[in-house]
Amino acid sequence: MELFLIQHGEAKSKQEDPERPLTDIGIENIKKTAAFLKKLPKEIHLIWHSGKKRAEQTAEIFKETLGTDILMEICEGLAPNDDISIIKENIETAEQDAIALVGHLPHLSRLASELLTGNREMEIIRFRNAGIVCLLGEIQDWELEWMITPDLI
């Protein structure tokens, strides 16, 4: 399975807008990252997002860029402070072999650390807004395939 962990794009502050939609820079960076991913020989079949405005907008941009036939769903267990065991179970039982998760910190960092080392508290990947981490594996056997951030594109 290929698992793409995507941190949402830069969002407005709560003071600017309580729903925290993406900023113009956030939208631009997500479009840049999605365009990069489209050039690779990768095919995402499913996009899960937390349901928060910034994650939903990020997921929508990826779907529009990569192909409208991709299934996109709100998935329980992707909010910033959710227990990672919820999403881990969803990943383990998923039928698709290429899934993108659009989420938040610290959740994505904990999930990546748990999958790669078995220790969710060990921050081994420093996520960036609009960045993608690609993991390969299944259940208890994951490895880091690659990582890209908008400033590297």
C-alpha positions in Angstrom: 0.0 0.0 0.0 1.1 3.6 -0.7 0.1 6.0 2.0 0.4 9.8 1.3 0.3 11.9 4.4 -0.5 15.5 3.5 -0.6 18.4 5.9 -3.2 20.9 4.9 -2.1 24.2 3.4 -1.5 27.4 5.3 -4.7 28.5 7.0 -6.1 31.7 8.3 -5.9 32.3 12.0 -8.9 31.8 14.2 -9.1 35.6 14.7 -9.3 36.2 10.9 -11.9 33.4 10.4 -13.0 30.9 13.0 -13.5 28.2 10.2 -9.8 28.6 9.3 -9.9 28.3 5.5 -6.8 28.3 3.4 -4.9 31.5 2.8 -4.0 32.5 -0.8 -0.5 31.2 -0.2 -1.9 28.0 1.2 -4.0 27.5 -1.9 -1.0 28.3 -4.2 1.2 25.8 -2.3 -1.3 23.0 -2.4 -1.8 23.5 -6.1 2.0 23.4 -6.6 2.3 20.2 -4.5 -0.7 18.5 -6.2 0.8 19.4 -9.7 4.1 17.8 -8.6 2.3 14.6 -7.5 0.4 14.4 -10.8 3.7 14.2 -12.7 4.7 11.1 -10.8 3.7 7.6 -11.7 1.5 7.5 -8.7 -2.3 6.9 -8.6 -4.3 7.8 -5.6 -7.6 6.0 -5.3 -9.0 7.5 -2.1 -8.6 10.8 -0.2 -9.6 11.0 3.4 -9.7 14.3 5.2 -10.6 15.5 8.7 -13.7 17.5 7.7 -12.1 20.8 9.0 -12.4 23.5 6.4 -8.6 23.7 5.6 -8.3 20.0 5.2 -11.4 19.7 3.0 -10.1 22.6 0.8 -6.7 20.8 0.5 -8.4 17.5 -0.4 -10.6 19.2 -3.0 -7.6 20.8 -4.7 -5.8 17.4 -4.8 -8.9 15.7 -6.2 -9.3 18.4 -8.9 -5.7 18.2 -9.9 -5.3 14.4 -9.8 -8.6 13.3 -11.2 -12.3 13.7 -10.3 -12.8 9.9 -10.2 -10.9 9.8 -6.9 -13.1 9.0 -4.0 -13.0 11.7 -1.3 -14.4 11.2 2.2 -14.4 12.7 5.7 -12.7 10.2 7.9 -13.0 10.0 11.6 -9.7 10.0 13.4 -7.9 12.7 11.4 -8.4 15.8 13.7 -5.3 17.4 15.2 -5.6 15.6 18.6 -7.4 12.4 17.7 -6.1 9.1 18.8 -4.0 7.7 15.9 -5.3 4.2 16.6 -8.6 5.2 14.9 -7.0 6.0 11.6 -4.5 3.2 11.9 -7.3 0.7 12.0 -9.0 2.4 9.0 -5.8 2.1 7.0 -5.3 -1.6 8.0 -8.9 -2.5 6.8 -8.9 -0.3 3.7 -9.4 -2.0 0.4 -7.6 0.6 -1.7 -3.9 0.4 -2.2 -3.1 4.1 -2.6 -4.7 6.4 0.0 -4.0 10.1 0.8 -4.7 11.4 4.3 -5.2 15.1 4.6 -4.7 16.1 8.2 -3.1 18.2 10.8 -0.3 18.4 13.3 0.4 16.9 15.8 -1.7 14.0 14.5 0.2 13.4 11.2 3.5 13.5 13.0 2.4 11.0 15.6 0.9 8.7 12.9 4.1 8.7 10.8 6.2 8.0 13.9 4.0 5.2 15.0 3.9 3.5 11.6 7.7 3.9 11.0 9.1 3.2 14.5 6.3 2.0 16.7 6.7 5.1 18.9 4.2 7.8 18.3 6.0 10.3 20.6 9.3 10.1 18.6 9.0 13.0 16.0 11.0 11.6 13.1 9.4 13.6 10.3 9.0 17.4 10.4 5.8 18.1 8.4 5.3 21.4 6.6 2.1 23.0 5.4 1.2 21.6 1.9 3.9 18.9 2.2 3.5 15.2 1.3 5.1 12.2 3.0 4.8 9.0 1.0 5.0 5.7 3.0 5.1 2.2 1.6 4.0 -0.8 3.5 1.2 -2.5 5.4 0.0 -3.1 9.0 3.3 -3.3 11.0 5.9 -2.9 8.1 6.2 0.6 6.8 9.0 2.6 5.3 9.5 6.1 4.2 9.5 6.3 0.4 9.9 10.0 -0.1 8.9 13.5 1.2 8.4 16.8 -0.6 7.5 20.3 0.5 6.3 23.2 -1.6 9.6 25.1 -1.2 11.5 22.2 -2.8 9.3 22.1 -5.9 
